[in-house]
Amino acid sequence: MERKNNYLWGKNFLSRISLFKKMLILFIGCAIIPITTQAYFYYIDTEKSIQENMLQKVSETLDDKAYKLSGELSTALALSRRLAKDDSLKGMMDTNFNDEKSYLETYQNKIKQILSLNLPYYQQIRGLAVYTDNPSVLNGIYVKKVIPFNDVLLGEELLDIKEAWITTSQGKSQLRIAVSSKEGISGDRSISIISYMNNYNQYSNYNKVIKVDLYIPYFINILKESNLFENMIVADSNGRVVMAANTYSVSGGFSIYNPDEVKEGIVVLKKEINGFPLSVYGFYDAKVIAGEFKESRMNSLYASFIAVVLATLFCFAITLNITKRIRLMVKQSKHIAMGNFVQSKYPVNGNDEISLLENSMNQMSCQLKELIEQEYQRKLLQVELEKETTQAKLSALQSQVNPHFLFNALESIRLKALSKEEEETATMIKYMARMFRQLINWKDDIVMLQDDMKFLEEYLIIQKYRFEDEFTYEIEIDEEVRNCRIPKMIIQPLVENVCVHGVGAIPRGRQVKVSAKREAEILVIKVKDNGVGMPAEKLQAIRLALKGKEQPASIGLYNVYQRLLLYYGENFDFLIESAMGEGTEFRIHIPIKYAEGAE
């Protein structure tokens, strides 16, 4: 019972609050809360992913540096051991030269060629030389005489020195790390690979070694290639900093790397250089990761803010759309209830339920209004037709007297003209009499097109007589429309208009063309002349007058238009085209109707 009461309370609560408040509750529950929750979990996952990706990147970068350093050092070591095993070089270093000349010749032609030939191809090597205690040699760039022989100092004054064996089976070599004690000399730090040439001491006359000096800036450039680390160093097994990407002591002894002196927040990664007693250290600032986290946090915040703003805009837009349309429908329903069949002022283009309801109300209001207006127009048309019928009956009564009188008078004039041998005049009077007879005999108001055209041709013959040789006419009728039925006397007023107002105003070369053809289910009748034409203002005035209730200056055109309107309603076109100096063209478009048994 209590659960049912709670359900009813919730249902009544939703029914009591406004639609806007319902949308607000929907917005908070379906937009704000889900977006906030999603943003929180997204930030946690993103932070973890960024941390893992950054650590993986720096670890891969450190491995790459160690691999490159190992490769460059191995190349220098291979050169040192290859020269140490060169039998010709060892033989020359064991030779007792009789004089300086013979030594210099050997040095220039052989020793120097062997040692200098390789240097241009090794960017990581600063220089190389053979050290020996052979008293017959002279000091030079590539040969150094050391007596007494010391395979560590090699006759140099060193402030700090560290040796380490390079443990391989390919030969006997040492890695010497030293600092010169002389101040002011260039590059007081040196890393050298020393390879012994006395592989078989019993066959060697003198001590001799190959010392290959590495080019430290080249290796430092390798360390500087990556910007992920704040600093990178290379240190030996005792922590001596052999080289560094950024900072190290400029003079004096080597700096010693001490893990306890690393600043707080700096992450140190270590990777041993394969094959050498050296290790590369990468110092990574944890603040970089924090910066990435901050950027990710801000991006997440911006995305959440934009999502909330967009959701708010969409929610308000939809709410206003619904409430506004409902208010309009309520207002419209009140007008319809009062008998005012108004329609909504705003177009309805939607497909939702409210749009369907709006369309239904508009259609209902429109249909009610149309039914009332149609009934009113029907009554007006009925009155107009009764008026036209009455006028037609009166005209018919008058036509019973006047045409017979005129026909008899014309026949008397024709006979008189024949008696005076005026045959041309008599012929014209004959055509006029035949036209009157045709009008008397035409009892139906709907005639065949070919009969109306025959009547029209007799009228054009009379016009040709009037204008003499300065008038020509042409009648073109398609065979398929000859039996079409049309209201009588709708073409003759148009021809009369062009003869009087068109070609009648030009001195010569008068032409009138009448045509009738079928276009789909439409009969197209054209009357065209080459007369003076009409100015645009007059043409527009005639068009407007035909559409209005008042009769225009041209009674014939108005009568034709009104008869077409009575017979065809709105299902016809009466077009007029004209321009000054280019003539006038009338076009009538009416539905095709054939006589019975003809098509």
C-alpha positions as CSV (number, residue, x, y, z in Angstrom):
1,M,0.0,0.0,0.0
2,E,2.8,2.4,0.9
3,R,4.6,1.6,-2.4
4,K,1.4,2.3,-4.3
5,N,1.0,5.6,-2.5
6,N,4.6,6.6,-3.3
7,Y,4.0,5.7,-7.0
8,L,0.9,7.9,-7.1
9,W,2.7,10.7,-5.3
10,G,5.5,10.6,-7.9
11,K,3.0,10.5,-10.8
12,N,1.0,13.4,-9.4
13,F,4.2,15.3,-8.8
14,L,5.2,15.1,-12.4
15,S,1.7,16.0,-13.5
16,R,1.8,19.2,-11.3
17,I,5.1,20.6,-12.4
18,S,5.6,22.6,-15.6
19,L,7.0,21.1,-18.8
20,F,10.1,23.3,-18.4
21,K,10.8,21.8,-15.0
22,K,10.4,18.3,-16.3
23,M,13.0,19.1,-19.0
24,L,15.3,20.5,-16.4
25,I,15.1,17.3,-14.3
26,L,15.7,15.3,-17.5
27,F,18.7,17.4,-18.4
28,I,20.3,17.0,-14.9
29,G,19.7,13.2,-14.8
30,C,20.6,12.5,-18.5
31,A,23.3,15.1,-19.2
32,I,25.0,16.7,-16.2
33,I,25.5,13.5,-14.1
34,P,26.6,11.2,-17.0
35,I,29.0,13.8,-18.4
36,T,30.6,14.4,-15.0
37,T,31.0,10.7,-14.3
38,Q,32.4,10.0,-17.7
39,A,34.8,12.9,-17.5
40,Y,36.1,11.6,-14.1
41,F,36.8,8.1,-15.2
42,Y,38.2,9.4,-18.5
43,Y,40.7,11.6,-16.7
44,I,41.9,8.7,-14.5
45,D,42.4,6.4,-17.5
46,T,44.1,9.1,-19.5
47,E,46.5,10.0,-16.6
48,K,47.5,6.3,-16.2
49,S,47.9,5.9,-20.0
50,I,50.0,9.0,-20.3
51,Q,52.3,8.0,-17.5
52,E,52.8,4.5,-19.0
53,N,53.4,5.9,-22.5
54,M,55.9,8.5,-21.3
55,L,57.9,6.0,-19.2
56,Q,57.9,3.7,-22.2
57,K,59.1,6.4,-24.5
58,V,62.0,7.5,-22.2
59,S,63.0,3.9,-21.7
60,E,63.0,3.2,-25.4
61,T,65.0,6.4,-26.0
62,L,67.6,5.4,-23.4
63,D,67.9,2.0,-25.0
64,D,68.4,3.6,-28.4
65,K,71.2,5.9,-27.0
66,A,73.0,3.0,-25.5
67,Y,72.7,1.0,-28.7
68,K,74.1,3.9,-30.8
69,L,76.9,4.6,-28.4
70,S,77.8,0.9,-28.3
71,G,77.9,0.8,-32.1
72,E,80.1,3.8,-32.5
73,L,82.5,2.6,-29.8
74,S,82.6,-0.9,-31.3
75,T,83.5,0.7,-34.7
76,A,86.4,2.5,-33.2
77,L,87.5,-0.6,-31.3
78,A,87.5,-2.7,-34.5
79,L,89.7,-0.1,-36.2
80,S,92.1,-0.1,-33.3
81,R,92.4,-3.9,-33.3
82,R,92.7,-4.2,-37.0
83,L,95.7,-1.8,-37.0
84,A,97.2,-3.6,-34.0
85,K,97.2,-6.9,-36.0
86,D,98.7,-5.3,-39.1
87,D,101.9,-7.3,-39.6
88,S,103.5,-4.7,-41.9
89,L,102.9,-2.0,-39.4
90,K,104.3,-4.1,-36.5
91,G,107.4,-5.0,-38.6
92,M,108.2,-1.4,-39.4
93,M,107.8,-0.5,-35.7
94,D,110.3,-3.2,-34.8
95,T,112.8,-2.1,-37.4
96,N,116.1,-0.4,-36.2
97,F,116.6,2.4,-38.6
98,N,120.2,3.3,-39.4
99,D,119.6,7.0,-39.9
100,E,116.7,9.5,-39.8
101,K,116.5,9.7,-43.6
102,S,115.6,6.0,-43.9
103,Y,113.0,6.3,-41.1
104,L,111.4,9.4,-42.6
105,E,111.1,7.7,-46.0
106,T,109.4,4.7,-44.4
107,Y,107.2,7.0,-42.3
108,Q,106.0,9.1,-45.2
109,N,105.6,6.3,-47.7
110,K,104.2,3.5,-45.6
111,I,103.4,4.2,-41.9
112,K,101.5,7.5,-42.5
113,Q,99.6,6.0,-45.4
114,I,98.4,3.0,-43.3
115,L,97.3,5.2,-40.3
116,S,95.9,8.3,-42.1
117,L,94.0,6.3,-44.7
118,N,91.2,5.4,-42.3
119,L,90.6,8.6,-40.4
120,P,88.3,10.5,-42.9
121,Y,85.7,7.7,-42.7
122,Y,85.4,7.7,-38.9
123,Q,83.6,10.8,-37.5
124,Q,83.8,9.4,-33.9
125,I,87.6,9.3,-34.0
126,R,89.6,12.5,-33.2
127,G,93.0,10.9,-33.9
128,L,95.2,7.9,-33.6
129,A,98.9,7.1,-33.1
130,V,101.5,4.3,-32.5
131,Y,103.4,4.5,-29.2
132,T,106.7,2.6,-29.0
133,D,110.1,2.6,-27.2
134,N,112.0,2.1,-30.4
135,P,114.9,4.6,-30.1
136,S,115.4,4.8,-33.9
137,V,112.0,6.4,-34.6
138,L,111.2,10.1,-34.5
139,N,108.2,11.8,-32.8
140,G,105.4,12.8,-35.2
141,I,101.7,13.0,-35.6
142,Y,101.2,9.2,-36.1
143,V,104.2,7.8,-34.2
144,K,105.2,8.7,-30.6
145,K,108.5,7.6,-29.0
146,V,108.1,6.8,-25.2
147,I,111.3,6.0,-23.3
148,P,111.0,4.5,-20.7
149,F,107.8,2.9,-22.0
150,N,104.6,3.2,-19.9
151,D,101.6,1.7,-21.6
152,V,99.2,3.8,-19.4
153,L,100.6,7.3,-19.3
154,L,102.3,7.0,-22.7
155,G,104.5,10.0,-21.9
156,E,101.6,12.3,-21.1
157,E,101.0,14.4,-17.9
158,L,97.6,13.4,-16.6
159,L,95.6,14.8,-13.7
160,D,93.2,11.9,-13.6
161,I,93.3,8.6,-15.2
162,K,91.1,5.4,-15.2
163,E,91.8,2.2,-17.1
164,A,89.4,-0.7,-17.8
165,W,89.9,-3.8,-19.8
166,I,87.6,-4.3,-22.7
167,T,86.8,-8.0,-22.2
168,T,86.5,-9.7,-25.6
169,S,88.3,-12.6,-27.3
170,Q,89.4,-10.6,-30.3
171,G,92.4,-9.0,-28.8
172,K,94.0,-7.2,-25.9
173,S,92.6,-3.7,-25.5
174,Q,92.0,-1.1,-22.7
175,L,89.6,1.8,-22.4
176,R,91.5,4.8,-21.0
177,I,89.7,7.7,-19.5
178,A,92.0,10.6,-18.6
179,V,92.2,14.3,-17.8
180,S,95.2,16.3,-18.8
181,S,97.1,18.2,-16.1
182,K,98.1,21.0,-18.5
183,E,95.9,24.1,-18.2
184,G,94.7,26.0,-21.3
185,I,95.0,23.1,-23.7
186,S,92.0,22.3,-26.0
187,G,90.0,19.3,-25.0
188,D,91.7,18.3,-21.7
189,R,89.3,15.3,-21.4
190,S,90.1,12.3,-23.5
191,I,88.7,8.8,-24.0
192,S,91.1,6.5,-25.7
193,I,91.1,2.8,-26.8
194,I,94.6,1.3,-26.4
195,S,95.3,-1.9,-28.3
196,Y,98.6,-3.8,-27.8
197,M,100.6,-4.8,-30.9
198,N,102.9,-7.3,-29.0
199,N,100.7,-10.4,-29.5
200,Y,103.9,-12.6,-29.6
201,N,106.4,-11.0,-27.3
202,Q,109.2,-13.4,-28.2
203,Y,109.1,-12.0,-31.8
204,S,108.9,-8.3,-30.8
205,N,111.9,-6.2,-30.4
206,Y,110.1,-3.2,-28.8
207,N,106.9,-2.4,-26.9
208,K,104.2,-0.8,-29.1
209,V,100.5,0.1,-28.8
210,I,97.8,1.7,-30.9
211,K,96.0,4.6,-29.2
212,V,92.7,5.7,-30.8
213,D,91.4,9.0,-29.3
214,L,87.6,9.3,-29.5
215,Y,85.9,12.6,-30.6
216,I,83.8,13.4,-27.5
217,P,81.6,16.1,-29.1
218,Y,80.4,13.5,-31.6
219,F,79.2,11.3,-28.8
220,I,77.7,14.3,-27.0
221,N,75.6,15.1,-30.1
222,I,74.2,11.6,-29.9
223,L,73.1,12.3,-26.3
224,K,71.5,15.6,-27.3
225,E,69.4,14.1,-30.1
226,S,66.4,13.5,-27.7
227,N,64.6,16.2,-25.8
228,L,62.7,13.8,-23.5
229,F,65.5,13.9,-20.9
230,E,66.6,16.9,-18.9
231,N,70.2,15.6,-19.1
232,M,72.0,12.5,-20.2
233,I,75.5,11.3,-19.0
234,V,77.9,8.5,-19.7
235,A,79.8,7.3,-16.6
236,D,82.3,4.5,-15.9
237,S,82.0,1.8,-13.3
238,N,83.2,4.2,-10.6
239,G,80.8,6.9,-11.4
240,R,83.2,9.2,-13.4
241,V,81.1,11.3,-15.8
242,V,82.9,10.8,-19.0
243,M,80.5,12.9,-21.1
244,A,77.2,14.7,-20.6
245,A,74.6,16.2,-22.9
246,N,74.2,19.4,-20.8
247,T,76.4,20.0,-17.7
248,Y,79.7,18.7,-16.4
249,S,82.9,20.2,-14.9
250,V,84.8,22.4,-17.4
251,S,88.2,21.8,-15.9
252,G,89.9,19.7,-13.2
253,G,89.1,16.1,-12.4
254,F,86.1,14.2,-13.6
255,S,82.7,14.8,-11.9
256,I,81.5,11.8,-9.9
257,Y,77.8,10.8,-10.3
258,N,76.2,10.3,-6.9
259,P,72.6,9.0,-6.8
260,D,72.1,10.6,-3.4
261,E,72.7,14.1,-4.9
262,V,69.9,13.8,-7.5
263,K,67.3,16.5,-7.1
264,E,63.9,15.6,-5.8
265,G,61.4,14.9,-8.6
266,I,64.1,13.7,-11.0
267,V,63.8,10.1,-12.3
268,V,67.1,8.4,-13.2
269,L,67.2,5.6,-15.7
270,K,70.3,3.5,-16.4
271,K,71.4,1.4,-19.3
272,E,74.8,-0.4,-19.7
273,I,76.6,0.1,-23.0
274,N,77.1,-3.4,-24.4
275,G,80.7,-4.5,-24.6
276,F,82.2,-1.5,-22.7
277,P,82.7,-0.7,-19.0
278,L,80.4,2.3,-19.4
279,S,76.8,3.1,-18.6
280,V,74.4,5.8,-19.9
281,Y,72.1,7.6,-17.5
282,G,69.0,9.5,-18.4
283,F,67.6,12.2,-16.0
284,Y,63.9,12.6,-16.5
285,D,62.0,15.4,-14.8
286,A,58.8,14.1,-13.3
287,K,57.3,17.6,-13.8
288,V,57.1,16.9,-17.5
289,I,54.6,14.1,-16.7
290,A,52.8,16.4,-14.3
291,G,52.6,18.9,-17.2
292,E,51.2,16.3,-19.4
293,F,48.7,15.4,-16.7
294,K,47.8,19.1,-16.3
295,E,47.2,19.4,-20.0
296,S,45.1,16.3,-20.1
297,R,43.1,17.5,-17.1
298,M,42.4,20.9,-18.8
299,N,41.4,19.2,-22.0
300,S,39.1,16.9,-20.1
301,L,37.6,20.0,-18.3
302,Y,37.2,21.9,-21.6
303,A,35.5,18.9,-23.2
304,S,33.2,18.5,-20.3
305,F,32.3,22.2,-20.3
306,I,31.6,22.2,-24.0
307,A,29.5,19.1,-23.6
308,V,27.5,20.6,-20.8
309,V,27.0,23.9,-22.8
310,L,25.9,22.0,-25.9
311,A,23.6,19.8,-23.9
312,T,22.1,22.9,-22.2
313,L,21.6,24.6,-25.6
314,F,20.0,21.5,-27.1
315,C,17.8,21.0,-24.1
316,F,16.5,24.6,-24.0
317,A,16.0,24.6,-27.8
318,I,13.9,21.5,-27.7
319,T,12.0,22.7,-24.7
320,L,11.2,26.0,-26.2
321,N,10.2,24.3,-29.5
322,I,7.7,22.1,-27.7
323,T,6.2,24.6,-25.3
324,K,5.9,27.3,-28.0
325,R,4.1,25.1,-30.4
326,I,1.7,23.8,-27.7
327,R,0.8,27.4,-26.7
328,L,0.1,28.2,-30.4
329,M,-2.2,25.2,-30.8
330,V,-4.1,26.1,-27.6
331,K,-4.6,29.6,-29.0
332,Q,-5.6,28.3,-32.4
333,S,-8.1,25.9,-30.9
334,K,-9.8,28.8,-29.0
335,H,-10.2,30.7,-32.2
336,I,-11.7,27.7,-34.0
337,A,-14.1,27.2,-31.1
338,M,-15.2,30.9,-31.5
339,G,-15.8,30.3,-35.3
340,N,-12.7,32.1,-36.4
341,F,-11.0,29.6,-38.7
342,V,-7.4,30.9,-38.5
343,Q,-4.3,29.0,-39.4
344,S,-0.9,28.9,-37.7
345,K,1.3,31.8,-38.7
346,Y,4.4,29.5,-38.7
347,P,4.9,26.8,-41.3
348,V,4.8,23.2,-40.1
349,N,7.6,21.2,-41.6
350,G,8.2,18.6,-38.9
351,N,7.3,14.9,-38.6
352,D,6.8,14.6,-34.9
353,E,3.5,14.1,-33.1
354,I,3.1,17.8,-32.4
355,S,3.7,18.6,-36.0
356,L,1.0,16.1,-37.1
357,L,-1.4,17.6,-34.6
358,E,-0.6,21.1,-35.9
359,N,-1.1,20.0,-39.5
360,S,-4.4,18.3,-38.6
361,M,-5.7,21.5,-37.0
362,N,-4.5,23.7,-39.9
363,Q,-6.2,21.3,-42.4
364,M,-9.4,21.3,-40.4
365,S,-9.5,25.1,-40.2
366,C,-8.5,25.4,-43.9
367,Q,-11.1,22.9,-45.1
368,L,-13.9,24.6,-43.1
369,K,-12.9,28.0,-44.5
370,E,-12.7,26.6,-48.1
371,L,-16.1,25.0,-47.9
372,I,-17.6,28.3,-46.8
373,E,-15.8,30.2,-49.5
374,Q,-16.6,27.7,-52.2
375,E,-20.3,27.9,-51.4
376,Y,-20.1,31.7,-51.6
377,Q,-18.2,31.6,-54.9
378,R,-20.6,29.1,-56.3
379,K,-23.5,31.4,-55.6
380,L,-21.7,34.3,-57.2
381,L,-20.9,32.3,-60.3
382,Q,-24.5,31.1,-60.5
383,V,-25.7,34.7,-60.5
384,E,-23.1,35.7,-63.1
385,L,-24.2,32.8,-65.4
386,E,-27.8,33.8,-65.0
387,K,-26.9,37.3,-66.0
388,E,-24.9,36.1,-69.0
389,T,-27.8,33.8,-70.1
390,T,-30.3,36.6,-69.9
391,Q,-28.0,38.9,-72.0
392,A,-27.5,36.1,-74.5
393,K,-31.2,35.6,-74.9
394,L,-31.7,39.3,-75.5
395,S,-28.9,39.3,-78.1
396,A,-30.5,36.2,-79.8
397,L,-33.8,38.0,-80.1
398,Q,-32.1,41.0,-81.6
399,S,-30.1,38.8,-84.0
400,Q,-33.4,37.5,-85.5
401,V,-34.1,40.9,-87.0
402,N,-30.8,42.8,-87.6
403,P,-28.8,40.1,-89.5
404,H,-31.7,39.4,-92.0
405,F,-32.1,43.1,-92.7
406,L,-28.4,43.6,-93.2
407,F,-28.0,40.5,-95.3
408,N,-30.8,41.7,-97.7
409,A,-29.3,45.1,-97.9
410,L,-25.8,43.7,-98.7
411,E,-27.3,41.5,-101.4
412,S,-29.0,44.5,-103.0
413,I,-25.6,46.4,-103.0
414,R,-23.8,43.4,-104.5
415,L,-26.3,43.2,-107.4
416,K,-25.9,46.9,-108.0
417,A,-22.1,46.6,-108.1
418,L,-22.4,43.7,-110.6
419,S,-24.6,45.8,-112.8
420,K,-21.9,48.5,-112.9
421,E,-19.2,45.8,-113.6
422,E,-17.5,46.3,-110.2
423,E,-16.8,42.6,-109.7
424,E,-14.1,43.0,-107.0
425,T,-16.5,45.1,-104.8
426,A,-19.2,42.6,-105.5
427,T,-17.0,39.7,-104.4
428,M,-16.1,41.4,-101.1
429,I,-19.8,42.1,-100.5
430,K,-20.5,38.4,-101.2
431,Y,-17.9,37.4,-98.6
432,M,-19.5,39.8,-96.1
433,A,-23.0,38.4,-96.8
434,R,-21.7,34.8,-96.4
435,M,-20.2,35.8,-93.0
436,F,-23.6,37.2,-91.9
437,R,-25.3,34.1,-93.1
438,Q,-22.8,31.9,-91.2
439,L,-23.5,33.9,-88.0
440,I,-27.2,33.4,-88.5
441,N,-26.9,29.7,-89.1
442,W,-24.5,29.1,-86.1
443,K,-27.0,28.1,-83.4
444,D,-24.4,26.3,-81.2
445,D,-21.9,28.3,-79.3
446,I,-19.3,25.4,-79.6
447,V,-18.1,24.8,-83.1
448,M,-15.4,22.8,-84.8
449,L,-12.0,24.5,-85.3
450,Q,-12.0,24.1,-89.1
451,D,-15.4,25.8,-89.4
452,D,-14.2,28.7,-87.3
453,M,-11.0,29.0,-89.4
454,K,-13.1,29.0,-92.6
455,F,-15.1,31.9,-91.3
456,L,-11.8,33.6,-90.2
457,E,-10.3,33.1,-93.7
458,E,-13.3,35.0,-95.3
459,Y,-12.7,37.8,-92.9
460,L,-9.0,37.9,-93.8
461,I,-9.9,38.1,-97.6
462,I,-11.9,41.2,-96.8
463,Q,-8.9,42.7,-94.9
464,K,-6.7,41.9,-97.9
465,Y,-9.1,43.8,-100.1
466,R,-8.9,46.7,-97.7
467,F,-5.1,46.9,-97.6
468,E,-4.7,45.8,-101.3
469,D,-1.3,44.4,-102.2
470,E,0.3,45.5,-98.9
471,F,-1.3,42.7,-96.8
472,T,-0.6,38.9,-96.7
473,Y,-1.9,36.3,-94.3
474,E,-1.1,32.7,-93.5
475,I,-3.3,30.0,-91.8
476,E,-1.7,26.8,-90.5
477,I,-3.8,24.1,-88.9
478,D,-2.5,20.6,-87.9
479,E,-4.7,17.9,-89.3
480,E,-5.1,16.3,-85.9
481,V,-6.8,19.4,-84.4
482,R,-9.2,20.3,-87.3
483,N,-12.1,18.5,-85.6
484,C,-11.4,20.0,-82.2
485,R,-14.4,21.9,-80.6
486,I,-13.9,25.5,-79.4
487,P,-16.1,28.4,-78.5
488,K,-17.0,30.2,-81.7
489,M,-15.7,33.7,-82.4
490,I,-12.7,33.5,-80.0
491,I,-10.1,33.9,-82.8
492,Q,-11.8,36.5,-85.0
493,P,-11.6,39.3,-82.4
494,L,-7.9,38.7,-82.0
495,V,-7.3,38.9,-85.8
496,E,-9.5,42.0,-85.9
497,N,-7.3,43.6,-83.2
498,V,-4.0,43.0,-85.0
499,C,-5.5,44.3,-88.3
500,V,-6.8,47.5,-86.7
501,H,-4.2,48.3,-84.1
502,G,-1.2,46.3,-85.4
503,V,-0.6,46.1,-89.2
504,G,-3.0,48.9,-89.8
505,A,-0.5,51.3,-88.3
506,I,2.4,50.4,-90.7
507,P,2.5,51.6,-94.4
508,R,3.5,48.3,-96.1
509,G,4.6,44.7,-95.7
510,R,1.7,43.8,-93.5
511,Q,1.6,40.2,-92.3
512,V,-0.8,38.1,-90.2
513,K,-0.2,34.5,-89.2
514,V,-2.8,32.2,-87.6
515,S,-1.8,28.7,-86.4
516,A,-3.4,25.9,-84.4
517,K,-1.5,22.8,-83.2
518,R,-1.6,20.2,-80.4
519,E,0.9,20.1,-77.5
520,A,0.3,17.0,-75.4
521,E,-3.4,17.4,-74.3
522,I,-3.5,21.2,-75.0
523,L,-4.7,23.0,-78.1
524,V,-2.5,26.0,-78.8
525,I,-3.9,28.8,-81.0
526,K,-1.6,31.6,-82.1
527,V,-2.3,34.9,-83.8
528,K,0.8,36.9,-84.7
529,D,1.4,40.1,-86.7
530,N,4.4,42.3,-87.7
531,G,2.8,45.5,-86.8
532,V,3.9,48.4,-84.6
533,G,3.6,46.5,-81.3
534,M,2.8,47.9,-77.9
535,P,4.8,49.7,-75.3
536,A,5.4,47.7,-72.1
537,E,3.2,50.0,-70.0
538,K,0.2,49.5,-72.3
539,L,0.8,45.7,-72.5
540,Q,0.9,45.5,-68.7
541,A,-2.3,47.6,-68.4
542,I,-4.1,45.2,-70.7
543,R,-3.0,42.2,-68.8
544,L,-4.1,43.6,-65.5
545,A,-7.5,44.8,-67.0
546,L,-8.2,41.3,-68.3
547,K,-7.7,39.9,-64.7
548,G,-10.0,42.6,-63.2
549,K,-13.7,43.1,-63.1
550,E,-13.7,46.3,-65.2
551,Q,-13.7,46.2,-69.0
552,P,-10.5,47.5,-70.7
553,A,-10.3,49.8,-73.7
554,S,-10.2,46.7,-76.0
555,I,-13.7,45.2,-75.7
556,G,-12.9,42.4,-78.1
557,L,-10.0,41.1,-76.0
558,Y,-12.1,41.4,-72.8
559,N,-15.0,39.4,-74.3
560,V,-12.7,36.6,-75.5
561,Y,-11.1,36.3,-72.1
562,Q,-14.5,36.3,-70.3
563,R,-15.9,33.7,-72.6
564,L,-12.9,31.5,-72.0
565,L,-13.3,32.0,-68.3
566,L,-16.9,31.0,-68.4
567,Y,-16.3,27.9,-70.5
568,Y,-13.0,26.6,-69.0
569,G,-12.8,28.2,-65.5
570,E,-9.2,28.5,-64.5
571,N,-8.1,25.7,-66.9
572,F,-6.9,27.9,-69.7
573,D,-4.1,30.4,-70.6
574,F,-4.6,33.7,-72.5
575,L,-1.1,35.2,-73.2
576,I,-0.1,38.4,-74.9
577,E,3.4,39.2,-76.0
578,S,4.4,42.5,-77.7
579,A,7.3,44.9,-78.1
580,M,7.6,48.2,-80.0
581,G,8.5,47.6,-83.6
582,E,8.4,43.8,-83.3
583,G,4.6,43.1,-83.6
584,T,2.2,41.4,-81.2
585,E,1.4,37.7,-80.5
586,F,-1.7,36.2,-78.9
587,R,-1.7,32.7,-77.6
588,I,-4.6,30.7,-76.3
589,H,-4.1,27.3,-74.4
590,I,-7.2,25.3,-73.9
591,P,-7.9,21.6,-73.2
592,I,-8.5,19.5,-76.4
593,K,-12.1,18.4,-77.0
594,Y,-13.0,16.6,-80.2
595,A,-16.3,16.4,-81.9
596,E,-18.2,13.1,-81.4
597,G,-16.7,10.3,-83.5
598,A,-13.6,12.4,-84.4
599,E,-10.2,12.3,-82.8
